[in-house]
Amino acid sequence: MSARTHTRPHPATSGRVDIRLPWWALALPTLAFVTLLLLILNPVDAHAAGGGAAITQVFEHVQHTVLHQAP
């Protein structure tokens, strides 16, 4: 027994996909990517709010690992 397929009463006329995203669906990920990229490129501007020396050492270790430099 075969299943019946449902057809649209009014087929699409344009033949293209119409997807509408809100403005923030592209703006927020782009803003986050650019912010993180700037922090990686210029870590001097990344100030920790009351962070200790351990956090600073972790960030320095990550930076050295990313840049493939010996600590």
Biopython code that builds the backbone (N, CA, C, O; Angstrom):
import numpy as np
from Bio.PDB.StructureBuilder import StructureBuilder

atoms = [
    (1, "MET", "N", (0.837, -1.166, 0.000)),
    (1, "MET", "CA", (0.000, 0.000, 0.000)),
    (1, "MET", "C", (0.889, 1.238, 0.000)),
    (1, "MET", "O", (1.721, 1.397, 0.894)),
    (2, "SER", "N", (0.734, 2.086, -0.951)),
    (2, "SER", "CA", (1.581, 3.268, -1.052)),
    (2, "SER", "C", (0.926, 4.455, -0.350)),
    (2, "SER", "O", (-0.297, 4.569, -0.283)),
    (3, "ALA", "N", (1.782, 5.334, 0.171)),
    (3, "ALA", "CA", (1.295, 6.523, 0.868)),
    (3, "ALA", "C", (1.013, 7.620, -0.145)),
    (3, "ALA", "O", (1.709, 7.751, -1.152)),
    (4, "ARG", "N", (-0.001, 8.392, 0.132)),
    (4, "ARG", "CA", (-0.348, 9.496, -0.759)),
    (4, "ARG", "C", (0.578, 10.674, -0.502)),
    (4, "ARG", "O", (0.899, 10.957, 0.653)),
    (5, "THR", "N", (1.003, 11.348, -1.516)),
    (5, "THR", "CA", (1.830, 12.537, -1.372)),
    (5, "THR", "C", (0.935, 13.757, -1.423)),
    (5, "THR", "O", (-0.038, 13.813, -2.175)),
    (6, "HIS", "N", (1.285, 14.720, -0.614)),
    (6, "HIS", "CA", (0.507, 15.957, -0.578)),
    (6, "HIS", "C", (1.163, 16.984, -1.485)),
    (6, "HIS", "O", (2.352, 17.269, -1.344)),
    (7, "THR", "N", (0.419, 17.523, -2.390)),
    (7, "THR", "CA", (0.926, 18.555, -3.288)),
    (7, "THR", "C", (0.390, 19.896, -2.853)),
    (7, "THR", "O", (-0.686, 19.985, -2.262)),
    (8, "ARG", "N", (1.137, 20.933, -3.145)),
    (8, "ARG", "CA", (0.705, 22.285, -2.816)),
    (8, "ARG", "C", (-0.379, 22.730, -3.791)),
    (8, "ARG", "O", (-0.309, 22.446, -4.987)),
    (9, "PRO", "N", (-1.367, 23.420, -3.274)),
    (9, "PRO", "CA", (-2.397, 23.913, -4.184)),
    (9, "PRO", "C", (-1.873, 25.023, -5.092)),
    (9, "PRO", "O", (-2.341, 25.174, -6.220)),
    (10, "HIS", "N", (-0.902, 25.801, -4.606)),
    (10, "HIS", "CA", (-0.314, 26.885, -5.397)),
    (10, "HIS", "C", (1.190, 26.688, -5.416)),
    (10, "HIS", "O", (1.855, 27.034, -4.440)),
    (11, "PRO", "N", (1.746, 26.153, -6.475)),
    (11, "PRO", "CA", (3.197, 25.924, -6.511)),
    (11, "PRO", "C", (3.961, 27.241, -6.526)),
    (11, "PRO", "O", (3.454, 28.274, -6.963)),
    (12, "ALA", "N", (5.199, 27.173, -6.033)),
    (12, "ALA", "CA", (6.057, 28.362, -6.001)),
    (12, "ALA", "C", (6.333, 28.835, -7.417)),
    (12, "ALA", "O", (6.618, 28.037, -8.310)),
    (13, "THR", "N", (6.244, 30.145, -7.607)),
    (13, "THR", "CA", (6.425, 30.696, -8.943)),
    (13, "THR", "C", (7.840, 31.178, -9.194)),
    (13, "THR", "O", (8.297, 31.176, -10.336)),
    (14, "SER", "N", (8.549, 31.594, -8.139)),
    (14, "SER", "CA", (9.875, 32.172, -8.346)),
    (14, "SER", "C", (10.958, 31.108, -8.510)),
    (14, "SER", "O", (11.940, 31.346, -9.214)),
    (15, "GLY", "N", (10.808, 29.954, -7.886)),
    (15, "GLY", "CA", (11.810, 28.908, -7.992)),
    (15, "GLY", "C", (13.008, 29.122, -7.093)),
    (15, "GLY", "O", (13.972, 28.362, -7.184)),
    (16, "ARG", "N", (12.991, 30.125, -6.226)),
    (16, "ARG", "CA", (14.112, 30.368, -5.316)),
    (16, "ARG", "C", (13.631, 30.212, -3.875)),
    (16, "ARG", "O", (12.437, 30.299, -3.587)),
    (17, "VAL", "N", (14.563, 29.986, -3.003)),
    (17, "VAL", "CA", (14.239, 29.817, -1.596)),
    (17, "VAL", "C", (14.133, 31.195, -0.970)),
    (17, "VAL", "O", (14.999, 32.045, -1.176)),
    (18, "ASP", "N", (13.082, 31.414, -0.213)),
    (18, "ASP", "CA", (12.874, 32.710, 0.426)),
    (18, "ASP", "C", (13.026, 32.539, 1.929)),
    (18, "ASP", "O", (12.089, 32.146, 2.625)),
    (19, "ILE", "N", (14.232, 32.844, 2.419)),
    (19, "ILE", "CA", (14.512, 32.741, 3.847)),
    (19, "ILE", "C", (14.782, 34.144, 4.360)),
    (19, "ILE", "O", (15.617, 34.868, 3.817)),
    (20, "ARG", "N", (14.074, 34.515, 5.401)),
    (20, "ARG", "CA", (14.260, 35.841, 5.984)),
    (20, "ARG", "C", (14.784, 35.685, 7.401)),
    (20, "ARG", "O", (14.155, 35.040, 8.239)),
    (21, "LEU", "N", (15.927, 36.273, 7.658)),
    (21, "LEU", "CA", (16.531, 36.236, 8.972)),
    (21, "LEU", "C", (16.410, 37.602, 9.614)),
    (21, "LEU", "O", (16.446, 38.616, 8.918)),
    (22, "PRO", "N", (16.268, 37.649, 10.920)),
    (22, "PRO", "CA", (16.313, 38.950, 11.590)),
    (22, "PRO", "C", (17.729, 39.531, 11.499)),
    (22, "PRO", "O", (18.692, 38.788, 11.307)),
    (23, "TRP", "N", (17.854, 40.833, 11.632)),
    (23, "TRP", "CA", (19.141, 41.495, 11.446)),
    (23, "TRP", "C", (20.181, 40.990, 12.439)),
    (23, "TRP", "O", (21.365, 40.917, 12.109)),
    (24, "TRP", "N", (19.753, 40.642, 13.652)),
    (24, "TRP", "CA", (20.703, 40.228, 14.668)),
    (24, "TRP", "C", (21.202, 38.804, 14.451)),
    (24, "TRP", "O", (22.192, 38.409, 15.068)),
    (25, "ALA", "N", (20.557, 38.033, 13.605)),
    (25, "ALA", "CA", (20.997, 36.661, 13.358)),
    (25, "ALA", "C", (22.348, 36.631, 12.643)),
    (25, "ALA", "O", (23.081, 35.649, 12.759)),
    (26, "LEU", "N", (22.683, 37.671, 11.921)),
    (26, "LEU", "CA", (23.995, 37.784, 11.291)),
    (26, "LEU", "C", (24.899, 38.772, 12.023)),
    (26, "LEU", "O", (26.119, 38.604, 12.042)),
    (27, "ALA", "N", (24.300, 39.804, 12.626)),
    (27, "ALA", "CA", (25.100, 40.848, 13.266)),
    (27, "ALA", "C", (25.793, 40.352, 14.537)),
    (27, "ALA", "O", (26.966, 40.658, 14.754)),
    (28, "LEU", "N", (25.092, 39.598, 15.373)),
    (28, "LEU", "CA", (25.694, 39.175, 16.635)),
    (28, "LEU", "C", (26.849, 38.176, 16.455)),
    (28, "LEU", "O", (27.888, 38.359, 17.087)),
    (29, "PRO", "N", (26.720, 37.146, 15.636)),
    (29, "PRO", "CA", (27.890, 36.279, 15.432)),
    (29, "PRO", "C", (29.063, 37.007, 14.780)),
    (29, "PRO", "O", (30.221, 36.732, 15.093)),
    (30, "THR", "N", (28.761, 37.933, 13.876)),
    (30, "THR", "CA", (29.830, 38.711, 13.239)),
    (30, "THR", "C", (30.538, 39.586, 14.269)),
    (30, "THR", "O", (31.766, 39.669, 14.278)),
    (31, "LEU", "N", (29.767, 40.233, 15.129)),
    (31, "LEU", "CA", (30.345, 41.076, 16.171)),
    (31, "LEU", "C", (31.198, 40.249, 17.134)),
    (31, "LEU", "O", (32.281, 40.682, 17.526)),
    (32, "ALA", "N", (30.725, 39.077, 17.514)),
    (32, "ALA", "CA", (31.489, 38.211, 18.413)),
    (32, "ALA", "C", (32.785, 37.745, 17.755)),
    (32, "ALA", "O", (33.833, 37.715, 18.399)),
    (33, "PHE", "N", (32.716, 37.382, 16.477)),
    (33, "PHE", "CA", (33.920, 36.932, 15.773)),
    (33, "PHE", "C", (34.946, 38.050, 15.678)),
    (33, "PHE", "O", (36.129, 37.830, 15.936)),
    (34, "VAL", "N", (34.504, 39.246, 15.309)),
    (34, "VAL", "CA", (35.430, 40.373, 15.168)),
    (34, "VAL", "C", (36.037, 40.733, 16.519)),
    (34, "VAL", "O", (37.229, 41.031, 16.599)),
    (35, "THR", "N", (35.235, 40.711, 17.579)),
    (35, "THR", "CA", (35.748, 41.027, 18.911)),
    (35, "THR", "C", (36.815, 40.025, 19.345)),
    (35, "THR", "O", (37.873, 40.418, 19.838)),
    (36, "LEU", "N", (36.543, 38.746, 19.165)),
    (36, "LEU", "CA", (37.533, 37.738, 19.546)),
    (36, "LEU", "C", (38.784, 37.816, 18.680)),
    (36, "LEU", "O", (39.895, 37.611, 19.169)),
    (37, "LEU", "N", (38.607, 38.110, 17.406)),
    (37, "LEU", "CA", (39.762, 38.248, 16.528)),
    (37, "LEU", "C", (40.633, 39.423, 16.955)),
    (37, "LEU", "O", (41.859, 39.311, 16.949)),
    (38, "LEU", "N", (40.027, 40.541, 17.324)),
    (38, "LEU", "CA", (40.798, 41.693, 17.783)),
    (38, "LEU", "C", (41.506, 41.404, 19.100)),
    (38, "LEU", "O", (42.621, 41.879, 19.317)),
    (39, "LEU", "N", (40.881, 40.635, 19.977)),
    (39, "LEU", "CA", (41.540, 40.285, 21.236)),
    (39, "LEU", "C", (42.737, 39.375, 21.004)),
    (39, "LEU", "O", (43.737, 39.465, 21.715)),
    (40, "ILE", "N", (42.637, 38.508, 20.021)),
    (40, "ILE", "CA", (43.769, 37.627, 19.712)),
    (40, "ILE", "C", (44.903, 38.423, 19.073)),
    (40, "ILE", "O", (46.072, 38.202, 19.389)),
    (41, "LEU", "N", (44.563, 39.343, 18.178)),
    (41, "LEU", "CA", (45.590, 40.102, 17.476)),
    (41, "LEU", "C", (46.258, 41.146, 18.355)),
    (41, "LEU", "O", (47.436, 41.450, 18.165)),
    (42, "ASN", "N", (45.521, 41.703, 19.321)),
    (42, "ASN", "CA", (46.065, 42.750, 20.174)),
    (42, "ASN", "C", (45.692, 42.457, 21.627)),
    (42, "ASN", "O", (44.777, 43.093, 22.150)),
    (43, "PRO", "N", (46.362, 41.522, 22.295)),
    (43, "PRO", "CA", (45.983, 41.145, 23.654)),
    (43, "PRO", "C", (46.276, 42.218, 24.695)),
    (43, "PRO", "O", (45.852, 42.076, 25.842)),
    (44, "VAL", "N", (46.984, 43.285, 24.338)),
    (44, "VAL", "CA", (47.266, 44.365, 25.286)),
    (44, "VAL", "C", (45.973, 45.059, 25.687)),
    (44, "VAL", "O", (45.848, 45.527, 26.819)),
    (45, "ASP", "N", (45.017, 45.132, 24.779)),
    (45, "ASP", "CA", (43.749, 45.797, 25.069)),
    (45, "ASP", "C", (42.796, 44.929, 25.871)),
    (45, "ASP", "O", (41.757, 45.425, 26.307)),
    (46, "ALA", "N", (43.096, 43.674, 26.081)),
    (46, "ALA", "CA", (42.221, 42.773, 26.822)),
    (46, "ALA", "C", (42.597, 42.810, 28.301)),
    (46, "ALA", "O", (43.493, 42.087, 28.737)),
    (47, "HIS", "N", (41.919, 43.640, 29.061)),
    (47, "HIS", "CA", (42.194, 43.796, 30.476)),
    (47, "HIS", "C", (41.227, 42.924, 31.269)),
    (47, "HIS", "O", (40.018, 42.954, 31.041)),
    (48, "ALA", "N", (41.771, 42.151, 32.196)),
    (48, "ALA", "CA", (40.917, 41.336, 33.051)),
    (48, "ALA", "C", (40.410, 42.195, 34.198)),
    (48, "ALA", "O", (41.153, 43.012, 34.742)),
    (49, "ALA", "N", (39.172, 42.017, 34.561)),
    (49, "ALA", "CA", (38.570, 42.794, 35.644)),
    (49, "ALA", "C", (38.903, 42.129, 36.975)),
    (49, "ALA", "O", (38.199, 41.220, 37.414)),
    (50, "GLY", "N", (39.977, 42.585, 37.614)),
    (50, "GLY", "CA", (40.367, 42.054, 38.911)),
    (50, "GLY", "C", (40.903, 40.636, 38.855)),
    (50, "GLY", "O", (40.849, 39.923, 39.857)),
    (51, "GLY", "N", (41.412, 40.213, 37.727)),
    (51, "GLY", "CA", (41.925, 38.847, 37.582)),
    (51, "GLY", "C", (43.269, 38.693, 38.250)),
    (51, "GLY", "O", (44.024, 39.654, 38.397)),
    (52, "GLY", "N", (43.557, 37.477, 38.650)),
    (52, "GLY", "CA", (44.823, 37.189, 39.314)),
    (52, "GLY", "C", (45.905, 36.832, 38.318)),
    (52, "GLY", "O", (45.710, 36.880, 37.103)),
    (53, "ALA", "N", (47.048, 36.474, 38.869)),
    (53, "ALA", "CA", (48.197, 36.130, 38.038)),
    (53, "ALA", "C", (47.982, 34.809, 37.305)),
    (53, "ALA", "O", (48.543, 34.598, 36.230)),
    (54, "ALA", "N", (47.177, 33.922, 37.876)),
    (54, "ALA", "CA", (46.939, 32.619, 37.236)),
    (54, "ALA", "C", (46.212, 32.791, 35.910)),
    (54, "ALA", "O", (46.537, 32.120, 34.930)),
    (55, "ILE", "N", (45.241, 33.679, 35.874)),
    (55, "ILE", "CA", (44.495, 33.916, 34.632)),
    (55, "ILE", "C", (45.415, 34.520, 33.579)),
    (55, "ILE", "O", (45.338, 34.167, 32.402)),
    (56, "THR", "N", (46.279, 35.426, 34.003)),
    (56, "THR", "CA", (47.232, 36.028, 33.078)),
    (56, "THR", "C", (48.163, 34.976, 32.497)),
    (56, "THR", "O", (48.469, 35.008, 31.305)),
    (57, "GLN", "N", (48.614, 34.048, 33.325)),
    (57, "GLN", "CA", (49.496, 32.987, 32.837)),
    (57, "GLN", "C", (48.772, 32.070, 31.865)),
    (57, "GLN", "O", (49.371, 31.608, 30.894)),
    (58, "VAL", "N", (47.493, 31.798, 32.109)),
    (58, "VAL", "CA", (46.729, 30.952, 31.191)),
    (58, "VAL", "C", (46.615, 31.637, 29.834)),
    (58, "VAL", "O", (46.835, 31.007, 28.800)),
    (59, "PHE", "N", (46.272, 32.928, 29.833)),
    (59, "PHE", "CA", (46.160, 33.658, 28.572)),
    (59, "PHE", "C", (47.496, 33.726, 27.835)),
    (59, "PHE", "O", (47.534, 33.596, 26.611)),
    (60, "GLU", "N", (48.586, 33.927, 28.564)),
    (60, "GLU", "CA", (49.896, 33.947, 27.927)),
    (60, "GLU", "C", (50.236, 32.590, 27.330)),
    (60, "GLU", "O", (50.797, 32.514, 26.237)),
    (61, "HIS", "N", (49.897, 31.515, 28.043)),
    (61, "HIS", "CA", (50.156, 30.165, 27.531)),
    (61, "HIS", "C", (49.342, 29.905, 26.262)),
    (61, "HIS", "O", (49.854, 29.333, 25.300)),
    (62, "VAL", "N", (48.088, 30.322, 26.262)),
    (62, "VAL", "CA", (47.243, 30.158, 25.067)),
    (62, "VAL", "C", (47.807, 30.962, 23.905)),
    (62, "VAL", "O", (47.851, 30.478, 22.774)),
    (63, "GLN", "N", (48.235, 32.178, 24.180)),
    (63, "GLN", "CA", (48.808, 33.013, 23.127)),
    (63, "GLN", "C", (50.069, 32.369, 22.557)),
    (63, "GLN", "O", (50.244, 32.335, 21.339)),
    (64, "HIS", "N", (50.938, 31.863, 23.407)),
    (64, "HIS", "CA", (52.154, 31.211, 22.925)),
    (64, "HIS", "C", (51.832, 29.946, 22.128)),
    (64, "HIS", "O", (52.496, 29.637, 21.139)),
    (65, "THR", "N", (50.808, 29.224, 22.571)),
    (65, "THR", "CA", (50.407, 28.016, 21.842)),
    (65, "THR", "C", (49.855, 28.358, 20.468)),
    (65, "THR", "O", (50.178, 27.700, 19.479)),
    (66, "VAL", "N", (49.020, 29.390, 20.410)),
    (66, "VAL", "CA", (48.425, 29.785, 19.132)),
    (66, "VAL", "C", (49.476, 30.312, 18.172)),
    (66, "VAL", "O", (49.420, 30.033, 16.974)),
    (67, "LEU", "N", (50.420, 31.061, 18.681)),
    (67, "LEU", "CA", (51.439, 31.657, 17.840)),
    (67, "LEU", "C", (52.635, 30.723, 17.634)),
    (67, "LEU", "O", (53.578, 31.077, 16.925)),
    (68, "HIS", "N", (52.607, 29.537, 18.245)),
    (68, "HIS", "CA", (53.665, 28.528, 18.123)),
    (68, "HIS", "C", (55.019, 29.068, 18.555)),
    (68, "HIS", "O", (56.032, 28.838, 17.895)),
    (69, "GLN", "N", (55.026, 29.784, 19.667)),
    (69, "GLN", "CA", (56.253, 30.326, 20.211)),
    (69, "GLN", "C", (56.611, 29.550, 21.477)),
    (69, "GLN", "O", (55.736, 29.030, 22.170)),
    (70, "ALA", "N", (57.872, 29.484, 21.758)),
    (70, "ALA", "CA", (58.325, 28.856, 22.998)),
    (70, "ALA", "C", (58.125, 29.847, 24.139)),
    (70, "ALA", "O", (58.450, 31.025, 23.987)),
    (71, "PRO", "N", (57.595, 29.395, 25.288)),
    (71, "PRO", "CA", (57.367, 30.334, 26.428)),
    (71, "PRO", "C", (58.637, 30.793, 27.071)),
    (71, "PRO", "O", (58.600, 31.571, 28.024)),
]
sb = StructureBuilder()
sb.init_structure("model")
sb.init_model(0)
sb.init_chain("A")
sb.init_seg("    ")
for serial, (resi, resn, name, xyz) in enumerate(atoms, 1):
    if name == "N":
        sb.init_residue(resn, " ", resi, " ")
    sb.init_atom(name, np.array(xyz, "f"), 0.0, 1.0, " ", f" {name:<3s}", serial, name[0])
structure = sb.get_structure()
